[in-house]
Amino acid sequence: MGEISNNSLKTKLLQLECHFTWGLMKDDSDLNELEDTLHDQIEFIFPNCRSMVYNLLAYVNHLNGNNDEALANLQKAEELIQEVQDDDINKKIITTYGNYAWIYYDMNKLEDTNTYLGKVEGICKMLSSTSRYKVLLSDVYGEKGWALLKFCGQYYEKAKECFQKAIENDPEDPEWNSGYATVVYRLEGFNNKKFDPEDCKSLELLRRAIKLNPQDTVVMALLGLKLQDMHQSEEGEKYIREALQKTPNLPYLLRYAAKFYRRRGLVDEAIKLLKKAVSFTPRSGFLHHQLGICYKRKMIELRKAARSSKSRYSARDDFSEQIQELIRCALYHFEFVVEQKTTFVYAKIDLANMYVEANQHDKAEEMFQKVFRMKKLTDAEKQQIYLNYGRYQVYHKRSEPEAIRYYTAGLRLQKKSTERDLCQTALQKLAEKKIQRNGADASGYGILGLIHQLNGEKKEAIECYERALELDPDNEEYLSGLCDMRLSI
């Protein structure tokens, strides 16, 4: 084919609805970790989802430069779809054909590209689409939603929109309802870390998804966790137990069940479930992170017990040995996660904090700096970093100025979260401490003025800035803050 035909093919390809046109960007996900996850899901996920997993895996193969492997996975997806002999086969396979066309085009096999474009065009004609290469189907919207959901967290809003469109066209489809409930659940965790029951939309969506598919034990576990969020742990545990009875060896259920029991204070039960899950999916970063959190939790509890203990020194030595062993266990799992999931911000922060517990301050500093250098951090992730590094500065480096600097950075980010509140509380304590130590120190009042300013408390901010300027009349920062507040009234 000539150059004109090549360009013509590209124009047609861009009209397709498939993974290559859905904006799944290579730099937005850890592809190696995603590939491991998809292989695990193929082994353990419910059968009716596997063709979608193979499709996404083929796209990941392509991004990693493995087009032959991508074609092999597309063939598996096609075979799974062909096995289901129903009237919707064309609707389910159109995305796979689109992926075939793109991969053959990338391999410069233009005749094969044209063949699969023809297959897509034929389906569009059969379904009376107004477009030659695109048809608006719930199956396409749903598969796009699942791909966005699995690819990375920053695509969740787009995934939600896709599932909504899929459900509009097919309200009773269990897969699209499960996907919609799952993404709304996750968005609530991302966007509303200060949990407000009135803002909860996922609860009824999760209940509906289970009603449509009572065998979806992963969604059942998410419902249990959401009920726990809403202080209804007894009802939540009923769903967790029922799910464990139905699929006791499903690692994706086991990890959520473990999270439920850890949050309920049953850390040993959580560890038991996580170790079982790891035996099925040993490379899962999520599981190792949860194990690290469990050992950290046990370490904190044991340390509290040691401090309150009035036992003899030999008993305290036993406490110390147990604490050090728990630190070693937590370090092992956090280090494993960071190696597997290079973009997992919270695991890196947990690892840095655990290095502090192990008195390995050079490694802690190095890990914190690695986190600061990460790109595309969300405001929630930045707040978590600033809070933890601020604590590290004040409690271990004994540097109040640096702690104030990072707590302030966390407070300046306007996203409402527990971490932002903790940054504010820490700043207030440091400011009040400065004022108590030296009533003539203007910086304490300056910090309080900034806190009120960032929270929109204009009257209180003005009062604090005025007091700070009485003690330090030439301070440009306080004067600027005062002027801004007065002008905003």
HELIX and SHEET records of a PDB file:
HELIX    1   1 GLU A    3  LEU A   13  1                                  11    
HELIX    2   2 HIS A   19  THR A   21  5                                   3    
HELIX    3   3 LYS A   26  ASP A   28  5                                   3    
HELIX    4   4 LEU A   31  PHE A   44  1                                  14    
HELIX    5   5 PRO A   47  CYS A   49  5                                   3    
HELIX    6   6 ARG A   50  LEU A   63  1                                  14    
HELIX    7   7 ASN A   67  GLU A   83  1                                  17    
HELIX    8   8 ILE A   89  ASP A  106  1                                  18    
HELIX    9   9 LEU A  110  MET A  126  1                                  17    
HELIX   10  10 SER A  138  PHE A  151  1                                  14    
HELIX   11  11 GLY A  153  TYR A  155  5                                   3    
HELIX   12  12 TYR A  156  ASN A  169  1                                  14    
HELIX   13  13 PRO A  174  ASN A  191  1                                  18    
HELIX   14  14 PRO A  197  ASP A  199  5                                   3    
HELIX   15  15 SER A  202  LEU A  212  1                                  11    
HELIX   16  16 THR A  217  ASP A  229  1                                  13    
HELIX   17  17 SER A  233  LYS A  246  1                                  14    
HELIX   18  18 PRO A  251  ARG A  263  1                                  13    
HELIX   19  19 VAL A  267  PHE A  280  1                                  14    
HELIX   20  20 GLY A  285  SER A  308  1                                  24    
HELIX   21  21 TYR A  313  GLN A  340  1                                  28    
HELIX   22  22 VAL A  345  GLU A  357  1                                  13    
HELIX   23  23 HIS A  361  PHE A  372  1                                  12    
HELIX   24  24 ASP A  379  TYR A  395  1                                  17    
HELIX   25  25 GLU A  400  ARG A  412  1                                  13    
HELIX   26  26 THR A  418  ARG A  437  1                                  20    
HELIX   27  27 ALA A  442  LEU A  454  1                                  13    
HELIX   28  28 LYS A  458  LEU A  471  1                                  14    
HELIX   29  29 GLU A  476  SER A  488  1                                  13    
END                                                                             
